[in-house]
Amino acid sequence: MTPRLLEEAWVESTGDSLMRHHLSTLVLAGALAWCGGGLAYAQATAPPSAWTAADCEACHAKAASPAFTRSQHAKLDQSCASCHQNVAEHLKAQQAGENGPVPAVKDLSVAEINGTCLSCHEKGGQATWHNSMHDRRKVACTACHSVHDFKSVKAQLKTRQDADTCYTCHKSQRAKGMRSSHHPVREGKMSCSSCHNPHEGDVPNMIKADSVNELCYSCHTEKRGPFLFEHAAVREDCVSCHEPHGTNQGRLLKQKAPNLCWNCHLTGSGHFGSGDNFSTQKGVPVAPPGAPSGYPTVNSRFIERSCRTCHVKIHGSNHPSGAYFVR
């Protein structure tokens, strides 16, 4: 091939390459333009991102307390908007400098507040909330719990100890707890929730057992039995004799013995001077033969003495001779 033909072939091949290069460049540019337009369109039509606490923190710094930011509530998918209503409208109005809706939970009714909480907390201990005394008394969840500024380690309570939360309403129980004989609630070894579930609606007094006795036996297992000789008062109800929130008598007893025992054993106890003999000054030294139980005598072995001096197994006995709980 002559040099001229070689030159013409090189120019032709080079032109084709340049043409293909320009064509590729145009195609790539068109693709980029199309993709860029599509991306811009997608960004314009994409739904707004989920709400987070950071979206509201600019104005509501107090609500975004350190306690809240470490809680599970702050980690929800839509955080503030999960509990507060009209968050988007509120934010839009604030940005426009207008007065929009205020999504404050405190402005809601008790039913609306509790409904908001129960939309997530509807299982476990809260499953029977609608039957509970607190619900019937129209107690709001926010009366005891705080989402933004809680003080307790558990349950996000407004106080450090759950007993202090309960005592804001249950004043009489607080007074009883300050008496000499009490469960170790004020010492911090127990709490109200050790015996009660404040959200319980199926069991009387919101206790965490099917009955009072079963609740007491969860700690006082030695009193459960079974016994060969049972004390009827014990079998019926522990609170027949005991005041669980506190008394000034030993062992949480409601009254001092023998007065406590007289509530049932007023007469017929077999002891002279029992029950109906409150004054022995006018009694006879010895009861006449055949005198009924409770006949007043001067020398009474029962007055001002404790029944448990002799009846030591008052909760029940398995001894063959323990019919009277003396052994």
C-alpha positions in Angstrom: 0.0 0.0 0.0 1.3 3.4 -0.9 2.0 6.0 1.7 -1.0 8.1 0.6 -3.4 5.2 0.9 -2.0 4.5 4.4 -2.5 8.1 5.4 -6.1 8.1 4.1 -6.9 4.9 6.0 -5.4 6.3 9.2 -7.5 9.5 8.9 -10.6 7.4 8.2 -10.1 5.2 11.2 -9.2 8.1 13.4 -12.4 9.9 12.3 -14.5 6.9 13.2 -12.9 6.6 16.6 -13.4 10.3 17.3 -17.0 10.0 16.1 -17.6 7.0 18.3 -16.0 8.9 21.2 -18.2 11.9 20.7 -21.3 9.7 20.4 -20.4 7.9 23.6 -19.9 11.2 25.4 -23.3 12.4 24.2 -25.0 9.2 25.3 -23.3 9.4 28.7 -24.3 13.0 29.1 -27.9 12.2 28.3 -27.9 9.4 30.7 -26.5 11.6 33.5 -29.0 14.3 32.7 -31.9 11.8 32.8 -30.6 10.2 36.0 -30.0 13.6 37.6 -33.5 14.7 36.7 -34.9 11.5 38.0 -33.0 11.9 41.3 -34.2 15.4 41.6 -37.8 14.3 41.0 -37.4 11.5 43.5 -36.1 13.9 46.1 -39.0 16.2 45.4 -41.7 13.5 45.7 -40.1 11.5 48.5 -42.1 11.4 51.8 -40.7 13.5 54.7 -38.2 11.7 56.9 -39.4 10.3 60.2 -39.6 12.6 63.2 -36.8 12.5 65.7 -36.2 14.3 68.9 -33.6 16.5 67.2 -36.3 18.1 65.1 -38.0 19.6 68.2 -34.9 20.1 70.4 -34.1 23.5 68.9 -37.1 25.0 70.7 -37.9 22.4 73.4 -34.4 21.9 74.9 -35.9 21.3 78.3 -38.1 18.4 77.1 -35.0 16.8 75.5 -33.4 16.2 78.9 -30.5 13.8 79.4 -32.9 11.3 81.0 -35.2 11.5 77.9 -32.4 11.1 75.3 -31.3 7.9 77.0 -34.8 6.4 77.2 -36.5 4.1 74.8 -39.0 6.8 74.0 -36.3 8.9 72.3 -35.4 5.9 70.1 -38.9 5.5 68.6 -39.3 5.7 64.8 -41.3 8.9 65.0 -40.1 10.0 68.5 -42.1 13.1 69.4 -44.8 12.5 66.8 -45.4 9.1 68.3 -47.1 10.7 71.4 -47.8 14.3 70.4 -50.5 15.2 68.0 -50.2 17.6 65.0 -46.4 17.8 65.2 -46.1 18.6 61.5 -48.7 21.3 61.5 -47.1 22.8 64.7 -43.6 22.9 63.1 -44.9 24.4 59.8 -46.8 27.1 61.7 -43.7 28.0 63.9 -41.5 28.2 60.8 -44.0 30.6 59.2 -44.3 32.7 62.4 -47.9 31.8 62.9 -50.0 30.4 65.7 -50.6 26.8 64.9 -51.8 23.8 67.0 -50.0 23.2 70.3 -49.3 19.4 70.6 -49.0 19.4 74.4 -50.1 16.2 76.0 -51.1 18.0 79.2 -54.0 19.6 77.3 -55.5 16.2 76.5 -58.2 14.5 78.6 -57.3 11.6 80.9 -58.8 9.1 78.4 -56.8 10.6 75.5 -53.5 10.5 77.5 -54.1 6.9 78.7 -55.1 5.9 75.2 -51.8 7.3 73.8 -49.8 5.3 76.3 -51.8 2.1 75.9 -51.3 2.2 72.1 -47.8 0.8 72.9 -48.0 -0.3 76.6 -51.0 -2.6 76.2 -49.4 -5.9 77.3 -47.9 -7.4 80.4 -48.9 -5.6 83.6 -51.0 -3.1 81.8 -53.2 -5.7 80.0 -56.1 -5.3 82.6 -55.7 -1.5 83.1 -59.3 -0.7 82.0 -60.7 -2.8 84.9 -58.4 -1.2 87.5 -59.3 1.2 90.3 -56.9 3.8 89.0 -58.6 3.8 85.7 -62.1 4.0 87.3 -60.8 7.0 89.4 -59.6 8.6 86.1 -56.0 8.6 87.1 -53.8 9.6 84.1 -50.5 7.8 83.3 -48.8 11.1 83.6 -49.9 11.4 87.2 -47.2 8.9 88.1 -44.9 8.6 85.1 -42.9 11.3 83.3 -41.6 10.8 79.8 -39.2 13.8 79.7 -38.0 14.3 83.3 -38.3 11.0 85.3 -36.4 10.4 88.5 -36.6 6.6 89.0 -34.3 4.0 87.7 -37.2 1.9 86.5 -40.7 2.7 85.2 -39.9 6.4 84.5 -41.6 7.6 87.7 -41.7 11.2 88.9 -40.0 10.3 92.1 -36.9 8.2 92.9 -38.8 5.5 94.8 -42.2 4.2 93.8 -43.5 4.5 97.4 -43.1 8.3 97.2 -45.2 8.3 94.0 -47.9 6.2 95.7 -47.8 8.4 98.9 -48.8 11.5 96.9 -52.4 10.0 97.0 -52.2 7.3 99.6 -51.5 9.4 102.7 -52.9 6.9 105.2 -50.6 4.2 104.0 -47.7 6.5 104.4 -48.7 7.3 108.0 -48.9 3.6 108.7 -45.5 3.0 107.2 -44.0 5.4 109.7 -45.1 3.3 112.7 -42.8 1.1 114.7 -43.8 -2.2 113.2 -43.8 -2.0 109.4 -42.5 -3.7 106.2 -39.1 -2.4 105.2 -40.4 0.0 102.6 -38.9 3.2 104.0 -35.6 1.4 104.4 -35.6 0.6 100.7 -35.7 -3.2 101.0 -39.2 -3.4 99.7 -41.5 -1.2 97.6 -45.2 -0.8 97.1 -44.8 -2.7 93.8 -43.4 -5.7 95.8 -47.0 -6.5 96.6 -49.1 -4.3 94.3 -49.4 -3.9 90.6 -50.8 -0.4 90.1 -52.1 -1.4 86.6 -53.9 -4.5 87.8 -57.6 -4.7 87.2 -58.6 -8.3 87.9 -57.6 -8.7 91.5 -59.0 -6.7 94.5 -56.6 -4.1 95.9 -54.3 -4.6 92.9 -52.2 -7.2 94.6 -49.8 -9.4 92.7 -51.4 -12.7 93.6 -54.8 -14.4 93.5 -55.4 -13.8 97.2 -53.9 -12.0 100.1 -52.7 -15.3 101.7 -51.0 -16.3 98.5 -49.2 -13.0 98.4 -48.0 -13.3 102.0 -46.9 -16.9 101.5 -44.6 -15.8 98.7 -42.3 -14.5 101.4 -43.6 -16.1 104.6 -43.5 -19.7 103.3 -43.3 -21.3 106.8 -46.8 -20.1 107.4 -48.3 -21.8 104.4 -48.7 -25.3 105.9 -50.4 -27.7 105.4 -51.1 -28.1 109.1 -52.8 -30.9 111.0 -54.5 -28.3 113.1 -55.3 -25.1 111.3 -56.2 -21.7 112.8 -59.4 -20.7 111.1 -58.5 -17.0 111.1 -55.2 -17.8 109.3 -56.8 -19.9 106.7 -59.4 -17.2 106.0 -57.2 -14.1 105.6 -53.9 -12.9 107.0 -55.2 -9.4 107.4 -57.7 -10.7 110.0 -54.9 -10.2 112.5 -52.2 -8.2 110.6 -52.1 -4.8 109.2 -49.6 -5.0 106.3 -48.9 -1.3 105.9 -47.8 -0.8 109.6 -48.9 -0.7 113.2 -47.6 0.1 116.6 -47.9 -3.5 117.8 -45.3 -6.1 117.2 -45.4 -8.4 114.1 -47.8 -6.0 112.3 -50.6 -7.0 114.6 -53.8 -4.9 114.4 -54.2 -4.9 118.2 -52.3 -5.9 121.3 -52.9 -9.4 122.5 -55.2 -10.4 124.2 -57.4 -7.7 122.8 -56.8 -9.1 119.3 -57.9 -12.6 120.2 -61.0 -11.3 122.0 -62.4 -10.2 118.6 -63.2 -13.9 118.0 -62.7 -15.6 121.4 -64.8 -13.3 123.5 -66.4 -16.1 125.5 -66.1 -19.8 125.5 -62.3 -19.7 125.7 -62.1 -21.8 128.8 -60.2 -19.1 130.7 -61.9 -17.4 133.6 -61.8 -13.6 133.3 -61.5 -13.7 129.5 -63.3 -11.3 127.2 -66.2 -10.0 129.2 -64.1 -9.6 132.4 -62.5 -6.2 131.8 -62.4 -5.4 135.5 -61.3 -7.9 138.1 -61.8 -5.7 141.1 -65.3 -6.9 141.8 -64.8 -10.5 140.9 -64.8 -13.5 143.3 -61.5 -15.2 144.2 -62.6 -18.5 142.7 -65.3 -19.2 140.2 -68.1 -21.4 141.6 -68.5 -24.9 140.2 -70.2 -24.9 136.8 -69.6 -21.2 136.2 -69.7 -20.3 132.5 -66.5 -19.4 130.7 -65.7 -15.7 131.3 -67.0 -15.7 134.8 -65.3 -12.7 136.6 -62.6 -13.6 139.0 -60.1 -11.5 141.0 -57.1 -13.6 140.1 -57.3 -13.8 136.4 -54.5 -15.5 134.5 -55.7 -13.9 131.2 -56.1 -10.2 131.7 -53.1 -8.2 130.6 -51.3 -11.3 129.4 -50.6 -12.5 125.9 -52.3 -15.5 124.5 -49.1 -16.5 122.8 -47.5 -17.2 126.1 -49.1 -20.6 125.9 -50.5 -20.8 122.3 -47.1 -20.5 120.6 -48.1 -22.2 117.3 -50.9 -19.7 116.5 -50.6 -20.1 112.7 -51.1 -23.9 112.9 -49.6 -27.0 114.4 -48.6 -30.5 113.2 -48.2 -31.8 116.7 -50.5 -34.7 117.7 -51.4 -32.7 120.8 -51.5 -29.3 119.0 -55.2 -28.9 118.8 -55.0 -25.7 120.9 -51.7 -24.6 119.3 -49.8 -25.0 122.5 -47.0 -27.1 120.8 
